[in-house]
Amino acid sequence: MQITSEKDIVTSRSQGRKLAAELGFSAVEQARITAAISELARNIYKYAGSGTICIHSEQDMRRIGIFVTAKDNGPGIDNLQEALQDGYTTGGGLGRGLPGVKRLMDNFDITSSPQEGTCVKVAKYRIVKTNVFRI
């Protein structure tokens, strides 16, 4: 989905929560996923002006995953190491955005450059409960 306004941030949060619920994530995990999506969408809007949030799921025999990719064509992040430190901010906030997303999700990957913008990929997993019958 396109992120070009504050309304799009709300829509992306809602879509993420809906998918997480459909996949059987607990209410707590749904809140974590929603918070991560919200932060990523807000960063797109605030720092790049526009971009996309893609949310999808995958399942195998052991686990179900929700995957979020946040991509923009903005100016990039000057110093990724600093941006991933608690308390670092360029926008006057608390500096908990990206580090918070990293803590909330199971997987976190970020790339950023002035030429290509920023791409953040995160994932959250839920173990699939299976009935095992022994003979």
N, C-alpha and C positions, 0 to 999 in steps of 0.2 A: 504494500500500500504506500502511496505517496505521503510524505510528510511535508506540508507547506504552510500549516497553520496550527494553532493550539487545538482546534477541533480534531485535527488528524492525530494528535498525541492521545487524546481521549479515545478515539476510535481504535487506535492500535492497542492501547491498554485493554479495551473491552474485548477485542478479538483474541488477544493472548489469553486473557482469563477464561473466555469461553472455550477455547481449544484445550487449555489445561484442565478444565473441569470435565470436558468430554473424554479426556485421556485418563481420568481417574486420579489426578493429583489431589492431595489433601488441600484443605482450605488454606493452611499455612504455606504450602508450596505454591499454590495459586497466587497468593499475595506476593511471594518472593518473585515469581516470574513476572507478575504484573508490574511490580516496582522496577525491575530491571528493564523491561520494555519501555516503561514511562521515562526512565532516565535516558535511555538511548535515543528515544524519539525527541525528547526535549533538547538533548545535545545537538541533534541534527538541526532542529528548528532554530535554536539559539546561536550556534556557531557557524553553521553552513547555510542556513536559510531554507534549504530543501534537501530532500533525499528520499530514501525508501527504507521501509521495515518489511522484511519478509519473515513469515512465521510458518513453520511446517513441522510435521511429526514423522517419526520413523519408529518402527517396532521390529524387534527380533524375538527370539525365543526367551531371552533373559530380561529384556528391559524395553521400556517405551521412552522415547526422548522427544522433547519439544526443542526446536532449534530456531534461533532468532538471528537474522543477519541485518545489521543496520549499516547502510551505505550512503555516503554523501560525496559530493564533488567539491567540497569546501577547501579552505586553505591548509588543511592538515593540522596535525598537532606538532608543535616545534620540538618538544622533548617528551617522548613517550614515557621514559623512566620517571620523570617528575610527575607527569599527569597521572601515573598509577600509584602515587604516594598519597596517603591520607593527608588532607590539609592543603594540598596544592590546588590553587585555583587561578584562573585568568578571568573569570567572570564575576567575581565578587561573592561567590557562594561559600559554602563550608568546605569545599574540596573533598567531598565524599562520593561524588558521582561515579566515575569509572572504578575506583577501588571498591565501592559498594556493589556495583554490578558484578565485579569479579568474585566477591564474597558470596553473593546471593546465588550464583549459578555454579554448575559443576565443571563446565568447560568455558574457557575465555580465551579468545584470540583477537588481537588487534594489529592492524597495519595502517600506516598513515604516511602521506607524503604531500607536499604542496602540489604536485602534478596530478595526483590521483585521488586526493581527498582521504577520508577515513573510512575503514571498514572494520566493524566489530562483529565477531561471530561468537555466540554463546549458546550453551545447551544446558538443559536440566533433565535428569533421568529419574524414572520410577521403575523399580524392580517389578517384574511381572510375577505374580503369584501363580504357581502351577500346582495342580494336584498330582502327586506322584504316588502311584499305587505299587506296593511291593507284594510279591507273591511268595 
